[in-house]
Amino acid sequence: MGVRAPCGGRVWAQCRLFPGLIHKATVKVVNVEHSCVTVEWPEGGATKGKEVDINDVIAINPELLELPPPDVKENVPLPFNVTLQKQKRRTTLSKIPAPREAVTPNVSAHEQKIQAVRGRSRMSAITESQCSFQEDEMAVDPCTSLQTRKYVSLPAGQTRARGLGCIPEASQSSVNENTENHLPAARTSSSESPVRRRSNIVKEMEKMRNKREEKRAQMSEIRIKRAQDFDSTCPNWEFARMIKEFRETLNCQPISISDPIEEHRICVCVRKRPLNRQELLKKECDVVTVPSKCVLMVHEPKQKVDLTKYLETQTFRFDFSFDETSSNEMVYRFTARPLVETIFEGGKATCFAYGQTGSGKTHTMGGDFSGRTQNASQGIYAFASQDVFLLLNQPRYRNQNLEVYVTFFEIYNGKVFDLLNKKAKLRVLEDGKQQVQVVGLQEKPVSCAEDVIRMITIGSACRTSGHTFANASSSRSHACFQIILRRRGQMIGKFSLVDLAGNERGADTSSADRQTRMEGAEINKSLLALKECIRALGQNKSHTPFRESKLTQVLRDSFIGANSRTCMIAMISPGMSSCEYTLNTLRYADRVKELSPHDGGSETQNQMETEEIETSTEGSGLEFNLSKDEEEELSPHMFSYREVMAQISEWEEKVIEQLRELRQVWETANPAQATFYTLIAACFV
């Protein structure tokens, strides 16, 4: 409820407009309901306004609560109309409300006199005081109630002070005495504990703060309740909770043994291993989810600038996805088993396992481990050999006079060793038909699956292994187990099963010794060469860089041809510490799947053969020419490096051969010199 101050009777008051600043302002509106007044003051050529609490105004202007002394002249009688106008002016209420301690004056004794003078017996003095009047277009609110007016007092110190005009002098003196009795108490209370009216902005801010505190308390309770469901000692329990909540929203349908087998020319699948003992001791959380037989999700933990933790889920799609509950037999059924029949039809098949060190490649290809002992009968090597002999005994292949041979060799630091012949060093060369031949590799004839398992056991025991950051006994070489079908010495088909060495970052091998770093560099180099070959095939380039490493040279015939099929098993680790490796492996596998499954192998083979004929070895083999496409792709420095490395390799082979010939010559003539040449030759081997 607001009461506007009349302009004719302008009320000036000292007001605290800003902290530390008291300024003279004009009272414009009195808001009784909110106990505040609206003041205006000129400043800088403009008029400004503000709402000020009534208690602040009274504290600075105490004279507003004082009543004027009765203005009575005993010797000079006033006319009746002047007395009536003075009484009428005193009837006008003060526009500044008094404190709540003010007492309503008793005016009932004077009501009858006013009614007699004015002849308006139906209205009382209080009713008349409620009547609206207008002075300079500013009026008092006619709805002001008696209950409100009892808190309104009179201004003092002005000749035009407005009081209760209808109250006689005796009544005014009694009111003055009553007001003066309550005034010290009001001043004392306002000075001791001044109550300032807070603005609406402050109230809204307090409401927001209360809501924020309530929300924080609720979230704290929810967080404590959620923490009870997880092991709070786990360093990443919040990520584990978010992953669990995400998995609850999925309808997981993993692959089963009864699902149909789909045949692909190039099959790419991924297998997730369970958490190992070290990861369980570290209380790592599983960040890999396999919702269906073709989809795999990786929940990469992330953290915002404000330390808010969240998950970035990346989805990959492959031909098959195996979770941690899948066995080697199930993996073999959907990956390598469809390739076995290819070698009986005159084709070449390749199945290789790729992944991080310690992700389970050797476990999948070679068999289960019990401590350091490997059960070779539970790996893809053994499963493939068993199916080969099962097909060999079928009526359609029984009378074809097919013979089964196996080879087992490894590629370590760019050199090839025969695992079935006491790790004899082998040479990878090309014959006159531009076919890659592994010179010196022994092919062992086998007649049953038990013979194959025995060969696998012998070869696995000789394989090079070492200690890495991820595995105490890690395979440091690429192992290739081949099943070859021959008819009267002629090769009909070949199935290559490759257990690739684990890829690793240079940052993880920085603390290792020189030998381990060299192994890691050679492994990554060969894997990069394999990736470049796959990229060239995917882009249908006329040239495929097979000579970049020994691995790609050996596997070249498995990538070309109309009847060639390839299967890749990407092995991943589910631990959060291996999340970066897992994503790199999945991106590598996804790149392989970009190969077009069209039957364009014969055309590619013709282009390869044409290019290989153009690539010739001149003179003693120390120089060679590359195709124009390759020359355009390679920089001059890279071209020179490859040329020098090829020359060094050829010189090394020639020196070794010459030393062997000299040793044979001097064995009969001079045994002492023969021993000397033997020691020199051993330095180059």
N, C-alpha and C positions, 0 to 999 in steps of 0.2 A: 504494500500500500504506500503510495507516494503522495506527498503534499508539497505543492510548489509554493515557493516563497513569493509574495507579491513584490512586483518591481517598485511600487511606490514606497514600500517599507523595506528597502533592501537591507539585508543583514550581512555584515562583514564579520569575518572571523579569521583568526590566525590558525593556519592548518599546516600539518607536517606532510607536505606533498611528496617529498622524497626523504630517504634516510639522511638525517643531519641538516635538512633544509626546511625552515618554517617560513611560510609565505602568506601574505594577506590575500584572501579569496572571498568571493561572493557566494553565499549559500543560495542555491537555486531550487533544489528539490530535497524534501525530507522524507526519507523512506522509513516509516515507523515499523513496518514488518521486519525488515532486515537490520534495523537500528543503525542506519547510515544516512549520510547526507551527500548530495551531489553539489560540488563546488566548481566554480569557474574563475579563471584569472587570466589577465592579458600577458602575453609573453612573445616577444619578437614580432610584434605587429599582428599576432593572431590570438584567438581566444582558445584556451585549453581547459579541459574539464577532467574531473576525477571523482571517484567515490571514496569517501573518508568515513571511518568508523566514528560513531557518535561519542564514544568514550574518549577517543583521541581529541576530538574537538573540545569536549568539556574539560579534559585535563589541561589543555593549552589556554582555553578561554573560560575560566571558572565564573566570570561575571555573567555568563549567559544564564546561570541558574539563580542569580540573585533577583529578588523582587524589588520593584521601585518603592520608595517610601510613599506613604499616602500624601498626595499633593492637595492639601486642604488649606485654604486661606480663610482664617477665622473672621477677619475684619471686612473682607470684600465678598459680598454674597454674589454668587453666580446666577445667571439666568437659568430658568428651568430647562430651556432647550440646550444650553451648553452643558449642563449637568447630564442631561439625557444622552447627548452625543458622546461625552466622556465615558459614561457608563457603557454605552454601546461599543465603544472602541475597546474597553476592557473586556467585553464579552468575547472578542476575537482571541482565539487560542494562539499560543506561541508556536511558531513553525519548527522549533527545535525540541524534540522530546526530552523529557527529564528522565533521570534514572528511575529504575523500578522501585526505589525506596521512597519516592515522593508520595505524599498523602493527598487524596482528593479533598478539596475544601468543602465544608458544609454550607451549601447555599440554599437550603430549603427554606430558611427564614425570610429570605428576600424575594422569593418567587411571587408571593402574593402582591407585593408592591409593584413589581414590574407588570403584572397582569392588570392591576388597577390603572396604571398610568397609560398603558398602551391600549387597553380595552381588548386585549386578546387573551381571554381567560382560558382558551383551549390549549395554549402553548405554554410550556414552562421555560425557565431560563436555559435549561440544558438543551431543550428542543430548539430554542432560538439559536443557541450557539452552534447547533448542528446544521442550521440553514446555510445554504451555499451563498456566497457572494463573490463578486468578480471585481477585481481592481487591477487595472492595466492588463487585462486579458489573462490574469492568473487567478485561479479560484481554488478554494479549499475543497477537498474531496467530501461530498455530502454523505458518503457512506461511513464516515468515521464514527465508530461506536463509542459508547460511554466507557467501555472497558479499556479501550485504547487511549481515550482522552485523559484518563486518570493518571497516566504517566507523563503528561505534557505539562511543563511549567512555563513560567513567564520570563521573558528577557528583561534585563535591567540596564540602567545607565543610559537610556535614550529617552528623549521627550515624547517620541511617538511609540513608546513600548506598548506592546499589545498584551492586555490582561483580560480578566473576566470583567467585562464592562458592566454587567448587571449586578455585580456584587457590591454591597455598600462598603464604606470605609472600615467599619468595625469588622466585617467579615474578612476584608482584605488583610487587616492587621492580624487576625487570627490565623489566616492562611500563611502569612509571612512568618509568624512565630513557629507554626508547625513545620514549615519548610526549612527554616533555619535550624530547627532541632535535628532534622534528618540530613541536612547538608554535610555536616562534618563527617558523619558515618559514611556517606556516599563518597566523599573525597578520599577518605582513608582507605576504603575498599578499592577504589579505582587506582590509587597510588601504590598500594601494596601489591595487588595482583591484577594488573590491567589485562583484560581479555580482548585480544585483537581479533577482528573478524577476518577469517581466511577467505581468500578469493576462490572462485570456482575452479581456476586452474590448479591451485594447490590441492583442492579436494579431489579433483580428477587424478592428479598425480599420486595422491595417497591411495586412491582406489586401485590404480594400476599397480602400485607397489605391493599392496596387499594381495591382489590377484597373482602377481608374479611370485610372491613368497609362498602362497598356497600351492601354486603349480609346481614350484621347486620341491616343496614338501611331498606332494603326491608322487612326483617323479623319483624322489629319493626312496620313498616306500616301495615303488614298483621296482626300482633297481635292486634294492635289498632283497625283495622277494624273488626276483629273477636270479640273483646271485646264489640263492640257496639251492637252485636246481643245477648249478654248475660248480665245478671245483674252482674256488676263488684263488687258490694257489697257482693255478695255471696262468702264465703271463699273458695269454691271448684268449682269455675266457669270453671276452665280449665279442670277438670275432666268431668264436665257436657258437655262441648263442645266436648271433645273426644268421650263421650258416644253417643252424638247426631250424630256426624259424622259417628260413627260405625253403628248406627241403620239405617242411610240413605242408607247404602250399603246392608241391608237385605231385603228380600222379605217376610214380615211377613204375615202369614196366621193363625190367632188364631183360637181356637176351637169355634164352633158355635152350636146352639141348634139343628141344622138339621144333625149333624154328627152321623154316626151309633154308637150304643153302643156295645162295645166289652166286653165279659165276661172273667174274669180271676179268677183263684182260689185264687191267691194272687194279689191284685190290689194295686199299689202304685201310688199316684198322688200328685201333689204339687200345692198349691194355693198362689198367691201373692196378698197381700192386698195393697190398695192405701196408700199414705202418709197421716199420721194423722195430726192433727192440730199442735201438738208440733214440728213435723218434718218440717212442712211448715214454722213455725215461725223461726226455726233455719236455714231455707233455705238449707236443705239437698238435695242432688241430688239422683235420682233414679238409683241404680246400678244393677237392675235386668231387664232382657229382656226376653220376651216370644215370640220367632219368629214363633213357630208352636204349634200344639196341643200336641206334645210329647217332645219338647225340651225346655230347660230353660238355660239361660246364666247369669252368675254373673260376673260383671266387678269389679274386686278387685283393688282399687287404690294402686299404689306402687310408691316408690321414690328411685332413684338411689343414689349412693354415691355423685355424683356431683349435687344433688338436681334436677335432671331431672325427671319430673313426667311422668308416663306411666300407662297403664292399663294391667292387667293380666286377660284375659277372660277365665273362666272355664265353660265348657258345661256339662250339665247333661241331661240324657234321662230317662223319666218315661212313665208310661202308659198314663197319661193325665197331661197336664199343663194348669193351669187357670191363666189368667192375672187379673189385678185389675178391669176390667170391668165385670167380671163374677159374677153372682148373686148366692145366696145360692141354688136357685132352679136348676140352671144349674149344680152346683157342685154335688148336690144330684142325678141328673139324670144319671151322668156318674160314680158315686162312690157307693152309698148305695142302690140305687134303684134295681140294678141287684141282690142284696143279699136278697131282701125281699122274693122272691119266694122260696129261699132255706129253710126257716123255715117251709114252708107248705109241703115240701118233706121229713121232718124228719131230717134236718140238723141244724147246728149251725153256725151262722154268727157273725162276729165282725167287727165293724168300729170304728176306734179311730183316734182322731186328735192330732197331735204331733207338737211341735214347741216352739219357744221362748216366754217368757212372753210378752204379748201385741201384739202377731202376729195375733190374730183373731180366736183362737180356739173356745172360748165360743160363739162368734158371729156366727160362722159356725154351730156349733152343737145345740146351744140353741135358736138362733134367733137374729134378728136385735135389736140394742140398740138405744133408743131415750133418751139421757141423761143417767140416771141411770135406766130407765125403759126398760125392755126387752120384745120384741114382740115374744112370744113363738110360734106363729103360722108360723113363717118364718124361722124355723131352721130344721135341719135334723131330730131331734127328732119327730117333728110334721109331716114332710113330710113322714117319714117311717110309722108312725101310720096310716096316711090317706091311704097309699097304702095297708097296712095290711087289713083294713076294706073293701077296694075295692075288693081285692082278696077273702076275706071271703064271700062276697055277690055274687061271681061268681058261676055258676051252678056246677062246678066240686068240689067246696069246701063247698057249701051251706049245703049239707046233711051229712057232716062228724061230726057234733056236736062239732065243735071246739069252745073253749072259750079263750078269750084274757085277759091276766093279765099283769100288769106293775109293775116294781120295780124301785126304785130310791135310790141309796146309794152313799156315798162318802168314800174315803180312805184318812185319814188325820193323818200324823205322825205315820203311820203303824197301825192305828186303823180304824175300819169300823163303820160307823154311818148310820142309816136309815133316809133318808131325808123326807120320807112320814110318819114317826112315831115320830115326835118331836126329831129327832136326837138321837134316842136310840142306845146305843152301841151294836154292833153285834160281834159274834164270827165266825171265819172261821175254820171249822173242816173237817175231812175226815170221811166218813161212812165206813161200813164194805165192801162195794164194791169199795173202793178206789176212791170215788167220793167226790169232794169238795162241802160242804154244808155251806151256810151262815146261821147260827143258829139265829133265831129271826127276820129274814127279812120278812116283810109283803108284800104280793102280792095283789095289788089292782085290782079287776075286773073292766073292762071298756067295754062299749058297743058301743062307737062311738069315733070319733076323737076329739070331743070337750071335752070329759072326759079326754082324754090323755093330751090335752093342759092344762087343769086345774091342773092335777097332775104335769106336768112339771113346771108350775108357782109356785106351792107350794114348790116343791123340790128345785128349783133354789133360792128361797128366803131364804132358810135355809142353803145354801151352804157356807162353810167357805171361806172368802176372806180377803185380807190384802193389805197394801200399799207396793209397791216395787219401784225400781228405774225406771222401764219402764211403770208402770201402777198404777194409784191411787187406783183402785179397782181390784186387781188381784186375780184370783182363786188360792188358796193355797192347793187344794186337787184334787184328781182324782175323777171325777164324772162318775158314770156308770148307764145308763138308759137301762133297759132290757124290751123287749117285749116277752112274753112267751105264747106259744100256748099249751093248754091242752085239752085232750079228756078223760072225766070221771076221772079227777085227774092225769092222766098220761101225762107227758110232751112230746110233739111232736117235738117242735122246740123252739129255743131261739135266739133272735137277741139282741146282746149287743152293745150299742152305748156309747163309752167312750170318755170323754173330759179330756185329761191328763193335769196335772198341767204343768206350764211353766218351762222349764229347764233354769238354770242360772249358772253363774260362781261364784266361791267363792270370786273372786276379786270384784265383784259387790255387794256382801252382806257383805263385811268386815266392812262397816260403819253402818250396821243395828244392831238391838238389838239381844239379845240371841234367842228369840223366832223365829224371822225371819230366822236366820242362821240355827236353828234346822229344820225348815220347808224346807229350801232349801236343806239341807243335806239329809233329808228323801226323798224328791222328786227325787233328782239325784240318790239316791240309788235304788229306785224302777224303774226308767227309765233304769238304768244300768242293773238291773236284767232282765227287759223286753228285752233289747238288747242281753243279754247272752242267753236267751231262743231262740230268733230268730236265733242267731248264731249257737246254737246247732242244731236247726231244719235244718238250711241251710247246715250244715256239716253232717247231718244224724247220729248224735251221738245216742248211745243207751240210754244215760241219758240226761234229760233236767232239769236244776236246777230251778224248779218251786217254791221251798220253800224259795227262797231268799227274797221274799217280798210278802205282801198281794195282791198286784196287780197281780202278775203272778199266784198266787194260785187261785184267782177268775177267771182269764181268761184262765186257763189251758185247760178246756174242749173245748174252742173255737179254739185251735191250733191243736188238734188231731182229728182224725176221717176221714173216707173216704169222708164224705159229709160236710166238714167244709170249710168255705170260709172267707177270711180276706181282709179288705180294710184299707189302711192307707192314711190319708190326712196330708201331711206335710205343715204346715203353715209357711210362711216366711215373714219377714219385708223387704221392699225395700230400706230403708234408708242406707246411707253410714256408719253411726255409728253402724249399726247392721250387717255389712257385715260378721264379724267373726261368729256371731250366725247363719246367713243364711247358710254359708258354712258348719257349723257343722250339722245343721238340714238336709241339702241335702245329706251329707255323710251318716248320720244315715238312711235316707230313701233309699238311694242307696244300703246300706247294707241289708235292708229288701228285696229289689227286687232281691237279689242274691238267694233267696229261689227257689228251683227247682219246677216248676208247675206240676210235675209228680204226678200221683195218687199213692202215696206211703203212704197214711195216715193210712190204715188198718195195715200195717206192723209196722209202728211207734207206733200205739196204742197197738198192741200186746206186743211189746218190753216194752212199758211203763207199762202195766199191770203186766207183769212178774217181772219187777224191783220193782214195788210198793209192790208186794206180798213178795218179799225178804226183803223189808224195813219194819221192824216191830217195834212196840212199846212194850217194855218189862216192866213188873211189873206195877208200878203206872204211867208210861209214862215219867219218868224223864230221861231215857236214850233211845237212838235210834241208830240204825246201818245204815250206808250208803253203797251204792254199791261200788264195787272195783274200777270202773271207776272214781267215784266221789272222792274216797279216794286218788287216784293217782293225780287228778287235784288239790286238796286242799293241802295247806301247813299245818303242824302241828299246827301252831298258829291259822290259820283260822278255822281249825277243832275244836279246843278247844273253840274258841270264839263262834262259832255257837252252840256248845253243851251247853255252859253256858247260852247263850241267850234263848235257847229253855227251859232250866230248869227254868230260872227266869219267863218266860211267863207262864209255867205250874203252878208254885208255886203261882203266882199272881191270876190266875183263881181259884185255890183251896182255897186260903185264902178268896177271895170274896164270894165264895159259902158257906164256913163255917160261915162267918159272917152273911150272909143272913139267914142261918138256925138258928143261935143263936138268931138273932133278932126276928124271928117268934116265937121261944120258949119263950123268955122273954117278949114278948108283953102282954101275958096273965098273967104271974106270977109277974113281976116287971116292971112297965112302966119306972121307972128311969133308970134301967140298959138297957132296950130296946133302950132308947134315946142315951145312951152312945155308944152302939154297932152300932147304926145308924151313929153316927158321925165318928166312926172309919172306917166303911165301905165306907163312903163318901170320905175318904182320898185316898182310893185305886181306886176309879172309875174315 
